[in-house]
Amino acid sequence: MGSQGQMLGGRRLPASGWILFAMAMFGIFAGSSLPAQDAYRKGSLTDAEFNGKKMFQQRCAVCHMPLVIDDSRTWGPALSAETVTGKEPVVREFIRRGTVRMPGFQYGLEPQEIDDIITYLKTVKKTEPKKAPE
């Protein structure tokens, strides 16, 4: 193989090309998916809610969702409709400016993306912490 690469459709593809090809085939690019996949995952969410869900998963879930499926612990507070409804301007500023423990996203998210995250969070039901087994 060496620097020659491998054959793809009768043409030589360098190693870096194989990596990009694999990423494209498996949808590894951030936010990439086929329209049919989006329609399936979207369910009953509006476009804004669905876009907010994707942004939340990319930017917020690491701290605001449980680290393990059977565990309810999170780094940041669990977020739901109860957390944001009626407090949209405050939540918008928290996301924009951040806090001592949370980074701000004023340079990483557009105002519409922040609004979409808030719109999505209004669809999320509050989850009750799991009780320890007795």
N, C-alpha and C positions, 0 to 999 in steps of 0.2 A: 504494500500500500504506500508507505512513505509519504512524500509530499504530493504524490500523484493523485491520491484520493481514490474513491471507489466509484463504480459505474452506477448511474441512475438514468434510466431511459436512454441508454446509448451514449451518455456524456459523463465525463469524469467530474466528480463533485468533491471539492476539498473537505477536509475534516470539519471545518467551521460551517460549511454548507450543510453537512449532515446534521449538525446540532440544530441549526435553524430549521431544517426540514422536519426534524423530529418535533421541535417545539410547535411548529405550525400544525402538524398532523394531530398533535395531542392537545392543542388549545392552551399552551402554557403561557402565551403572551397575556399580560395583565388585562383583564376586562374583555378578553376575546372569547367569543362563543358564536356558534351558528345561530341564525334567527330562529330556527326550529327549537334549538335548545333553550333559548331565552323564552320563547312562547310557552314551552313546557314548564320551566321553572317559575315563570311569572305568575301562573295561577290567576287569582282574582286581584292582584295588585295593579294599580294604575301605573302608567309610565314613570311618574315621579316617585312613587313608592318603590318600584322595582329598581330604578336607578339609585335611590337612597339605600336600598338594601345592599346593592353591589358596593357602593361607597363605604357603607358601614362595615361590611365584611372585609374590605381591603384596608381600611384605616382605623377602625374602632374595635372590632371583635377581639383582637388579641388581648385587650385589657378589659373589655366590658362583657365578654362571654366566658362561660366556664372553661377552664383549661382542659378538663377531662369530661367526657360525656356523663359519667355517673357521679360527678362532683359539682357542687354549686358555687365553689369559691371563684372569685374573680379579682383581678388587680384593682380595677375601678368599680364603681357601683354598677349593679345590673340596671340596664335601661329598658324602659317600657313606655307605653302610652301614659301610664300614671305619672311617670317621671317628667314628661315634656308637655302634656296637654295643659294649656293655660299659662305655660311658662316659656313659650317659644322664644321671646326676645332674650331672656336670660340664658336659655340653652344655646341659642345662636352665638351669644358672646362667649360662653364657655368654650364652644367649639372653635371659634375664631381666635380668641386670645389665649386659651389654655388656663391652667392653674399652676400652682407650685408642683403638683404631682403629674399633671397632664400637659403634653405639648399643645401649643396652639396650631391651628391649621390655616391661618389667614393667608399664608403664602403657598400652601399646598392644595387648597380646595377653593373653587370658585364659589361665590355667594349662592348660586343656584344649587350647587352640589350640597352645600350645608343645609339649605332649605329642603332638599330632597331627603337627606338623612333624617331631619326632623319629621318630615311627612311620613317616612317609613316607620320611625319609632312610634308614631301614633297608632300603628297597626299591630304593635307587639304587645302581647298579653304579659302581665307580670307573672313571673314564675316564683313559686314558693320554694324557699330553701329546703333541701332534703334533710330529713331527720336522721340522726345517727342510728344505726341498728342497735337494738337493745339486747 
